[in-house]
Amino acid sequence: MKRAFTLIELLVVIAIIAILAAILFPVFAQAKAAAKKTADLSNMKNLGTAQMLYSGDSDDMFVRQVYLGQQYVGGWNAPITWREAIMPYVKNGQAAYNATVKLAQGGIFETPAKPGVRGAYTTNRNLSPGYCYWDATLSNWICDQNGDGTSSGKPVQPSVSQTALDAPAQITAIFTIGINPDWGASGDFSEASWWWFGGAQWPPVFTGATSHEKWDADATSSPSWSIARYRYNGMNNAFADGHAKFVRKGAFNWCQYMYIKGISSDRNDNWDWLFTPGNACAAYAR
């Protein structure tokens, strides 16, 4: 004679399933995050390799963040960025909008942590200048092009040569950045100044709650969308010598990873003084 489950037996089975689910779901979530982190590192390695190939074909000069000119896509201006510059070396992640315009989008240009977003990766502006920069002599922002991509007649901030680097294996070339939800992307530009990475204060603090880590978010407010973003409690980086590795949150120090001796993202300026005795980067002098 078949006997039905009693209510107590059913509740015991349900409780066991609930306990197993509570144990296993976090494990599954961690495995999924680890897979995304690994895919992200692979993207970084390929982007870093592509940038090195570009540099090898360009007199050892690193790619620029933004180039003179615009591509017109569906009625809006799309800047020609570092992505389009290295796209011939990637053969992955191309969006053809028409017969002449192809933007680097998707594929390895898209982090698995933010699917559908074009601007999650960016370049170190100390290596790869954009079209606007601070001129320390004039105490003003200068842009070498107008809104339509035509030249403004102002000097162009040059990109950096591989031979100018004091420690290419320590200088990050491509990293992850915050996203402005209103724009859907922000990776055309990144902050590279010690001021912002130091928490916009003096003396600068390069790690911890009062450093740039307080802007570790996707937000419409500046500089959240132009500061390093730690989506895996750290972030993967492609370095100036082509290798890629993970750097945990709290260890990504501007002095070690962003600055290049004798070179800054701004014109007529030099930040080597930060590495002199008694200053914020003295302990990290290379």
N, C-alpha and C positions, 0 to 999 in steps of 0.2 A: 504493500500500500504506500503510495507516494504521500510524502508529507510536505506541506508548504513551509516556506521560511517564516519564522516568527518575526515580529516587528523588531525585537532586540537584535536578532541575527542580521537583519537588513541594515539596522543602524550601525552595527559593528563593521559590516563590509563597507558601508559608505564612509565611516570614520577612517578606516584603513586606506581607502582610495584617496581621501582628502589629505591624509598624512603623507602618502607617497607623492601626491601632486605637489604638496608644499615643499617637499625635498627636491623633486626633480625639476620643477619649473625654473627655479633660479639657476640650476645647472645648465638647462637648455638656453636660458638667456645669456649666461656667461659664454657658452660655446658659440652662440650667434654673434656676440660682440667680438669674440676672439677671431672669428672668421672675417668679420668686417675689417678688423684691425690689420689682419694679414693681407687682405685684398688691397687695403689702403696703402700698405707698405710696398706692395707690388707696383701700384700706380706710381708711387713716389720714385721707385727705382727706375721705372721706364721713362718717366718725365725727366729725371736727372740725366739719364743716358742720352735722351734726345737733346737736352740742352748742351751737353758736352759735344755732341756731333755738330750741332749748330755752331758752337764756338770754334770747333776745329775748322769749319768752312768759312769762318768770319774773322780771320786774323787773330784768333784766340780771344775775341771780345765776347762777353756774355750777352745774352738776349736782353732787350729792353722790355720794360713792363708795357709801355704803350708807344706806338710808332706814329709818325706824322701821317695823317690821312684818315679817312673814314670809309666804311663800307655801308651802303644803304640797304637796309633789310626791312621790307614791309613798311616803308615810310619813316623808319627811325634810324638814327646814326649808330652804327656799331664800330667802336674803336678797333683798330688793328692792334692786337695785343701780342704778348709773348706767346700765347697759345697758338695763334695763327702762324707765328714765326717758326715754331718748332714742329708744326703739324706735318710738314713733308717727311720728317724723320720718325713720325709716330705711326701713321697709317691706321689710326684708330681714333674714333670719336670725331667724326666730321658731320656737320649738318649743312646740307646744300640747300640754300634758300632760293637760288635761281641759277642760271647758267654760268654766272661769273662770280657769285658770292658764296664762299664756303667758310663757315665759322667752326672753330674747334669747340665741340660740344658733345657731351656724353662720353662713353668709353672711359679711358683712363684720365680724362679731364674732370671726371665726376667722382667725388668720394662716396663710398657706400654708406657713409654716415648721413649724407644729405643728398639722396637721389633726386635727380631732376634739377639740381642747382649747378649752374655753370661756373660760379665764382668761388668755390670753396678752397681752391688752391691758388696760391700767389707766389711771387718771387720776392726775394730780399731786395728792397729798394736801394740798399747800399751797393749792391752788385748791379742791379737792373733798374735804372732810373725811369721815372714816368715823364710825362710832358710838363708837369708843374713841379716846382721846387722852391725852397726858400733861399733867397740870395742874402747872405749875411752882410755883404757890403752895403746893399741898398736897403736892408731891413724890410724886405717886402717879398711877397710871393710872385714868382715869374712863371708864365706858361709859354712854351715855345710854339704852341698852335692855338688857333681859334676854335670856337665851338663846332665849326663845320669841317675841322681837320686840316685847314689850310695853315700855312706858316704865319706866325705872328711877327716874325722878324727878330724875335728874342733869341739869345744863345741857347743851343741845345745842350743839356747836361749829358755828357758822354757816359756810356756804359764802361765797365771795368774789364781790364785784360786779365786772363788767367795768371800771367806772369807777375801781376802786381799784388797777388795775394800772399800774405805772410804765413797763413796756415789753412790751405784749401780744404783739408780733411776736417777742420773744425768749424768752418763757416757755412751756415745753412744757406742754400740757394733757393729752394722751394719749400714752402711750409703751408700749413692749414690756417685759414683766416675766418673770422666771423662773417656772417651773412646778414645783409640788410633785407628784411622781408619785403619792404616796400619796393626795392629794386629787383629782388630776386637774385642778385649777384653783387659782389663787391671786389672780386679778386683781381680787377684791373689795377687796383691800388692797394698799397699796404703801408703802415707806419714802419719807419725804420729808425726813428730818432730815439736817443736814450731818454729823452724827456718823457715820452709816453710809456716806454717800457719800464721806466723807473717810477711809474705811478703819478706822473705830472706833479712832481714835488722836488724840493731840495732839502736835504740830500736825497738823491734817488734811491729807491729800494727796488731791487730787481727780482725779488721773489717773495711770495707770501700775499696775504690778504690786501695789503696796501699797494702792491705793485700792479703791473699791467694785468695780473691775474684777476683783478676785481672787474675787468671788462670781458672776462671769458664767457661770452654769451652771443647769441644771435639777436641783435636788437637794432632798432632804427637810429639810436643815438650814437653819435661819434664819441670815442673811437672804437666802440664795440665791434663794428663791422670791419675795422682795419687793423685789428690787433690779433695776435696769435690766439688760436682757438684749440682747446684741449678736449677733444670729443671722446678720447679713450683714457681719460685721466692722464693725459700726456698726448703727444702727437708724433707722427712719423715725419721725417725730414729727408729731403734730398740735399746732399752737401756739394760743395763747389768742386770736389774731386770726382763726383759721379756716384759715390756710394750713398746708400740710404739706411737710416736706422731710426729706432724709436727713442724719444726723449721724454721722460716722465714729467708731469706737471710739477713745478717747483725747481726743476733742474735746467730749464730753458732760460739761461741767463744772457741778457743782451751783450754783455761784455765778452762772453765766450763764443756766442753763436751768430750774432748779428753784425758786429762792427768789423771793419777791415782797417788795419793800421794805415793811417795817413789818408784815408778816404771816407767821406760821409755822403749821405744822400742829398745834402744841400750844397749850394754853390758858395765858393770862397769861405768855407768853414772847415774846421778840423777838430776832431774830438779826442785826439791822443792825450790831451791833458787829463782826461778822466782816469788814465792809467798811471798817473804820476803819484808818488807817495802821499798818502793822506786822502786821496780821492776815491770815489766809489768803485772804480774798476781795478784799483791797485793790486788786489789779491788775485786778479785774473789776467795779469799782464802776460802776453805771449812773447 
